[in-house]
Amino acid sequence: MTSERSALTRFFVGIWHAIDGARKLVLNLIFLLILYLVVLAVMDVEETVIIKQDTALVLRPYGNIVEQYSGTPLDRFVQQATEQERSETRLRDIVEAIRRARDDDRITRLVIVPTYMWRVGMSSLLEIEAAIADFKTSGKPVITLADNLSQQQYYLAALADEIWLHPKGMVWIDGFSAYRQFYREGLDKLEVEVNLFRVGQYKSAMEPFIRNDMSPAAKEANLYWIGSLWQQYLEGVSRNRGIPLENLSEAINDFANGLQAVDGDFAQFALELGLVDRLVSRPEANLELAGMGAPGSGSEGFRQLGFENYLALTKIQHRPTSKQKIAIVIAEGEIVRGVQPHGTVGAVTLSEELRAVAEDSEVKAVVLRINSPGGDVFASEKIRREVQALKESGRTVVVSMGDVAASGGYWIAMAADEVWASPSTITGSIGVFGMIPTFSRPLQKLGIHTDGVGMTPLAGKLRLDRPLDADLKQIFQHATEQTYDDFIQLVADARPLERDEVEAVAQGRVWSGAQAKDRQLVDQTGTLRQAIDAAARISGLGTDYSVQYNERELSGFESFLMEMTSTALARIGVGQTRGPLLRSSLLEDLLGDLTMLARNAGKFSVVAHCLCRVE
């Protein structure tokens, strides 16, 4: 017995030693990694921080273009350190790098590589276009190197003076669209009862759960705002490429015949249409760029510096000096209740950020940058009241709308002194809905039944395993109508519109930023920079101010890691050579709809959400 106990003891002691040994190994590896990065950061400092003459700034965005990174700074540090696939690039980093490089004599040209960019909205593209137009005033050339260009990638490419396309590459422009999956027949087969409560003729966000196709009203409204964005796209390409608008539109509409005329050669078709300037392989392009500037080291081909590394190496000379601040607060993602990480607008999280700004005596004005399709009405109203309180504290508040600021995103904008949108912003969608699915019949098919007792007529009736009671349906419809009435009144109080005028442009209808301005739903159209200038003007700051992005403060340990490794990571170029993963919009859309369906399971809430995305 003693021998058995001793053997058992030795077994568990052995396991413990193995676990302890693994723990020490992992900690030692982490320590060595940190030590390695710190050594890189401090050794040969002069070589690290010097940007040589005849350097090309390379604009190579990865993943989706966003206003604010998702997750935490530590998440991004780990992603960089472990060379994980990058899925996001921050819009403001692109714009700031281009603006800095304009007056930097060491930067002699801008090279755009759109290959690894995934999704980007027209509003973001217009922000980048304004920055590149400003860069061109320096006389420095802008060149795009491309293998294959999707519709969104092409607009970015077209901002260059010249586009060099691979001889076997292609340009694919097929027009904007808005398609979705519709689930009515599938849900009927499953016998899921969808209880939908909505107000607004054009409030079509939840149509897929009650129809098998898009309603005529939704098609009418969608064609109108998508048509505005598509026209802006065509005009932008025509403007930057010098192709007559009629020729461009005709070529896209007659794509198949045009391609057949050149025997299916996509690159030649793009060249003859004027979409690109030259057909050049990458080695040939590298050699020519090296001749125009300076040869690169190693396999670079030409002397170059990625825009994010450039920002890291020039941050010291661009630190703000004025003590009068304009704070930029980001509201990006779906609006929900509670505390949420970046990438989702949490009502508690954003409210705390706004209160922190209000407590900073150096902040004289605030620009709330909204890139949100909306979400929970209660959460939206909580945020709007915080914006109102910030304004009442004496701060100027200007809203700048990004790619989308619709429904709940538009709701929170109504407390601002002035509202700016991009001409391509997707906005409006003044309408609300609520939805509760019930599953009593599918459960009964499985032999699962629900029964019991309650102390009031409504007790126990708000259950997903029971049919929705008629009284509850009446209550929820009244609540939805009341919320819509509040939304209409909120807009009427905030905008120079009478209530009947708001109702005429509401009904859940979506507008482009340009259309919204025509209908007085926003004050001005322009870039984020113009919105910042407006905030300075309204608050009387003149030009004596600095711009500060208000984001979560790093912990001491995170600050140490980021500070010690930022220069090292810039030097070794981590994350600059990897491409995107294949993405499935079908699976993303299905998962997104299921998430929307499941988020409020077990409770009823009124939602101001615009499931409006253009592709």
Secondary structure as the mmCIF struct_conf table of DSSP 4:
data_model
#
loop_
_struct_conf.conf_type_id
_struct_conf.id
_struct_conf.beg_label_comp_id
_struct_conf.beg_label_asym_id
_struct_conf.beg_label_seq_id
_struct_conf.end_label_comp_id
_struct_conf.end_label_asym_id
_struct_conf.end_label_seq_id
HELX_RH_AL_P HELX_RH_AL_P1 THR A 2 VAL A 42
TURN_TY1_P TURN_TY1_P1 MET A 43 ASP A 44
HELX_RH_AL_P HELX_RH_AL_P2 VAL A 45 VAL A 49
HELX_LH_PP_P HELX_LH_PP_P1 ILE A 50 LYS A 52
BEND BEND1 GLN A 53 ASP A 54
STRN STRN1 THR A 55 LEU A 59
STRN STRN2 GLY A 63 GLY A 63
STRN STRN3 ASN A 64 VAL A 66
BEND BEND2 GLU A 67 GLN A 68
BEND BEND3 SER A 70 SER A 70
STRN STRN4 GLY A 71 GLY A 71
HELX_RH_AL_P HELX_RH_AL_P3 PRO A 73 ALA A 81
TURN_TY1_P TURN_TY1_P2 THR A 82 GLU A 83
HELX_LH_PP_P HELX_LH_PP_P2 GLN A 84 ARG A 86
STRN STRN5 GLU A 88 ARG A 90
HELX_RH_AL_P HELX_RH_AL_P4 LEU A 91 ARG A 102
TURN_TY1_P TURN_TY1_P3 ASP A 103 ASP A 103
TURN_TY1_P TURN_TY1_P4 ASP A 105 ARG A 106
STRN STRN6 ILE A 107 ILE A 112
TURN_TY1_P TURN_TY1_P5 THR A 115 TYR A 116
STRN STRN7 MET A 117 MET A 117
HELX_RH_AL_P HELX_RH_AL_P5 MET A 122 LYS A 136
TURN_TY1_P TURN_TY1_P6 THR A 137 GLY A 139
STRN STRN8 VAL A 142 LEU A 149
HELX_RH_AL_P HELX_RH_AL_P6 GLN A 151 ALA A 157
TURN_TY1_P TURN_TY1_P7 ALA A 158 LEU A 159
BEND BEND4 ALA A 160 ASP A 161
STRN STRN9 GLU A 162 VAL A 171
HELX_RH_AL_P HELX_RH_AL_P7 ARG A 184 LEU A 190
TURN_TY1_P TURN_TY1_P8 GLU A 191 GLU A 191
HELX_LH_PP_P HELX_LH_PP_P3 VAL A 192 VAL A 192
STRN STRN10 GLU A 193 VAL A 199
TURN_TY1_P TURN_TY1_P9 GLN A 201 TYR A 202
TURN_TY1_P TURN_TY1_P10 ALA A 205 MET A 206
HELX_RH_3T_P HELX_RH_3T_P1 GLU A 207 PHE A 209
TURN_TY1_P TURN_TY1_P11 ILE A 210 ILE A 210
BEND BEND5 ASN A 212 ASP A 213
HELX_RH_AL_P HELX_RH_AL_P8 PRO A 216 ARG A 241
TURN_TY1_P TURN_TY1_P12 GLY A 242 GLY A 242
HELX_RH_AL_P HELX_RH_AL_P9 LEU A 245 ASN A 253
TURN_TY1_P TURN_TY1_P13 ASP A 254 ASP A 254
HELX_RH_AL_P HELX_RH_AL_P10 PHE A 255 ALA A 261
TURN_TY1_P TURN_TY1_P14 VAL A 262 GLY A 264
HELX_RH_AL_P HELX_RH_AL_P11 PHE A 266 LEU A 273
TURN_TY1_P TURN_TY1_P15 GLY A 274 GLY A 274
BEND BEND6 LEU A 275 LEU A 275
BEND BEND7 ASP A 277 ASP A 277
STRN STRN11 ARG A 278 LEU A 279
HELX_RH_AL_P HELX_RH_AL_P12 ARG A 282 MET A 292
BEND BEND8 GLY A 293 GLY A 293
STRN STRN12 PRO A 295 PRO A 295
BEND BEND9 SER A 297 SER A 297
TURN_TY1_P TURN_TY1_P16 GLY A 298 SER A 299
BEND BEND10 GLY A 301 GLY A 301
STRN STRN13 PHE A 302 PHE A 302
STRN STRN14 GLN A 304 GLY A 306
HELX_RH_AL_P HELX_RH_AL_P13 PHE A 307 THR A 314
TURN_TY1_P TURN_TY1_P17 LYS A 315 LYS A 315
HELX_RH_3T_P HELX_RH_3T_P2 ILE A 316 HIS A 318
BEND BEND11 LYS A 323 GLN A 324
STRN STRN15 LYS A 325 GLU A 332
BEND BEND12 GLY A 333 GLY A 333
STRN STRN16 ILE A 335 VAL A 336
BEND BEND13 ARG A 337 GLY A 338
STRN STRN17 HIS A 342 HIS A 342
TURN_TY1_P TURN_TY1_P18 GLY A 343 GLY A 343
BEND BEND14 THR A 344 THR A 344
STRN STRN18 VAL A 345 GLY A 346
HELX_RH_AL_P HELX_RH_AL_P14 ALA A 347 ALA A 358
TURN_TY1_P TURN_TY1_P19 GLU A 359 GLU A 359
TURN_TY1_P TURN_TY1_P20 SER A 361 GLU A 362
STRN STRN19 VAL A 363 SER A 372
STRN STRN20 GLY A 374 ASP A 376
HELX_RH_AL_P HELX_RH_AL_P15 VAL A 377 GLU A 392
TURN_TY1_P TURN_TY1_P21 SER A 393 GLY A 394
STRN STRN21 THR A 396 ALA A 406
TURN_TY1_P TURN_TY1_P22 SER A 407 SER A 407
HELX_RH_AL_P HELX_RH_AL_P16 GLY A 408 TRP A 411
HELX_RH_3T_P HELX_RH_3T_P3 ILE A 412 ALA A 415
BEND BEND15 ALA A 416 ASP A 417
STRN STRN22 GLU A 418 ALA A 421
TURN_TY1_P TURN_TY1_P23 PRO A 423 SER A 424
STRN STRN23 ILE A 426 GLY A 428
STRN STRN24 VAL A 432 THR A 438
HELX_RH_AL_P HELX_RH_AL_P17 SER A 440 LYS A 445
TURN_TY1_P TURN_TY1_P24 LEU A 446 GLY A 447
BEND BEND16 MET A 455 THR A 456
TURN_TY1_P TURN_TY1_P25 PRO A 457 GLY A 460
BEND BEND17 LEU A 462 LEU A 462
TURN_TY1_P TURN_TY1_P26 LEU A 464 ASP A 465
BEND BEND18 ARG A 466 ARG A 466
HELX_LH_PP_P HELX_LH_PP_P4 PRO A 467 ASP A 469
HELX_RH_AL_P HELX_RH_AL_P18 ALA A 470 ALA A 494
TURN_TY1_P TURN_TY1_P27 ARG A 495 PRO A 496
HELX_RH_AL_P HELX_RH_AL_P19 ARG A 499 VAL A 505
TURN_TY1_P TURN_TY1_P28 GLN A 507 GLY A 508
STRN STRN25 VAL A 510 SER A 512
HELX_RH_AL_P HELX_RH_AL_P20 GLY A 513 ASP A 518
TURN_TY1_P TURN_TY1_P29 ARG A 519 GLN A 520
BEND BEND19 LEU A 521 ASP A 523
STRN STRN26 GLN A 524 THR A 525
HELX_RH_AL_P HELX_RH_AL_P21 LEU A 528 SER A 539
TURN_TY1_P TURN_TY1_P30 GLY A 540 GLY A 540
TURN_TY1_P TURN_TY1_P31 GLY A 542 THR A 543
STRN STRN27 SER A 546 ASN A 550
HELX_LH_PP_P HELX_LH_PP_P5 ARG A 552 SER A 555
HELX_RH_AL_P HELX_RH_AL_P22 GLY A 556 ILE A 572
TURN_TY1_P TURN_TY1_P32 GLY A 573 GLY A 575
BEND BEND20 GLN A 576 THR A 577
HELX_LH_PP_P HELX_LH_PP_P6 PRO A 580 LEU A 582
HELX_RH_AL_P HELX_RH_AL_P23 SER A 585 ARG A 599
TURN_TY1_P TURN_TY1_P33 ASN A 600 GLY A 602
BEND BEND21 LYS A 603 LYS A 603
STRN STRN28 VAL A 607 HIS A 609
#
